[in-house]
Amino acid sequence: MIEWCCVQFMWYYNRDDTRGERIAIERTSIGSIYFKLQFRSIDKDKEQLLGISDIPITITSEFGILFCPWCGSDLNEYYHSYMDKLVK
């Protein structure tokens, strides 16, 4: 069981690929984990409804984070022992 740094981090991590904000966690090529705050404009399962357009549309934007946006915990330090459980 994962011991979360705060309730907000847990909630945003568990949002998956739905519209809005979420925490995404991936493994880098050297094996460490990479935390991202991601913003999705449409649910992943509805992307095909957009079709092809001449107007550029950003479906997802994201940026790396080192600290929890809500409680300030150092994410690499706090979640070091949960790495394998966190990467989906």
C-alpha positions as CSV (number, residue, x, y, z in Angstrom):
1,M,0.0,0.0,0.0
2,I,1.3,3.5,-0.9
3,E,1.5,6.0,1.8
4,W,0.7,9.3,0.1
5,C,2.3,12.6,0.9
6,C,-1.1,14.2,1.0
7,V,-4.7,13.5,-0.1
8,Q,-4.6,15.9,-3.0
9,F,-1.6,14.2,-4.6
10,M,-3.4,10.8,-4.2
11,W,-6.6,12.2,-5.8
12,Y,-4.9,13.7,-8.8
13,Y,-2.7,10.6,-9.3
14,N,-5.8,8.4,-9.4
15,R,-7.6,10.6,-12.1
16,D,-6.1,8.6,-15.0
17,D,-6.8,9.9,-18.5
18,T,-9.9,12.0,-17.8
19,R,-10.4,15.7,-18.8
20,G,-8.7,18.1,-16.4
21,E,-5.6,18.0,-14.3
22,R,-3.7,14.9,-13.1
23,I,-0.4,13.6,-11.8
24,A,1.4,11.3,-14.3
25,I,4.4,9.2,-13.3
26,E,6.7,7.5,-15.9
27,R,10.0,5.7,-15.8
28,T,13.0,7.4,-17.5
29,S,15.4,5.5,-19.7
30,I,17.8,5.2,-16.8
31,G,15.2,3.7,-14.5
32,S,14.3,6.6,-12.2
33,I,10.8,8.0,-12.0
34,Y,9.6,11.2,-13.5
35,F,6.7,13.2,-12.0
36,K,4.5,15.3,-14.3
37,L,1.6,17.7,-13.8
38,Q,-0.6,17.1,-16.8
39,F,-3.6,19.0,-18.2
40,R,-5.9,17.2,-20.6
41,S,-8.6,19.0,-22.6
42,I,-10.6,15.9,-23.5
43,D,-10.9,12.4,-22.1
44,K,-8.5,10.0,-23.8
45,D,-11.3,7.7,-25.0
46,K,-12.9,10.6,-26.9
47,E,-9.8,11.9,-28.8
48,Q,-10.9,10.1,-32.0
49,L,-14.1,12.3,-32.0
50,L,-12.0,15.4,-32.8
51,G,-11.2,14.2,-36.3
52,I,-8.6,16.0,-38.5
53,S,-8.5,19.8,-38.4
54,D,-6.3,22.5,-40.0
55,I,-6.4,24.3,-36.7
56,P,-3.7,23.0,-34.2
57,I,-5.3,21.7,-31.0
58,T,-3.4,20.9,-27.8
59,I,-5.0,17.8,-26.3
60,T,-2.5,17.4,-23.5
61,S,0.1,19.6,-22.0
62,E,2.4,18.7,-19.1
63,F,5.5,19.7,-17.2
64,G,7.8,18.0,-14.8
65,I,7.6,18.6,-11.1
66,L,10.0,17.8,-8.3
67,F,7.8,18.8,-5.4
68,C,4.2,18.2,-4.5
69,P,2.2,21.2,-5.6
70,W,-0.1,20.9,-2.5
71,C,2.1,19.9,0.5
72,G,5.7,20.7,-0.9
73,S,7.1,17.2,-0.3
74,D,10.2,16.3,-2.4
75,L,8.6,13.7,-4.7
76,N,11.8,11.7,-5.5
77,E,12.7,11.4,-1.8
78,Y,9.2,10.7,-0.6
79,Y,8.2,8.1,-3.2
80,H,11.6,6.4,-3.6
81,S,10.4,3.1,-2.1
82,Y,7.2,3.1,-4.1
83,M,8.7,3.5,-7.6
84,D,7.5,0.2,-9.0
85,K,4.0,0.6,-7.6
86,L,3.6,4.2,-9.0
87,V,4.5,3.7,-12.7
88,K,1.3,2.7,-14.5
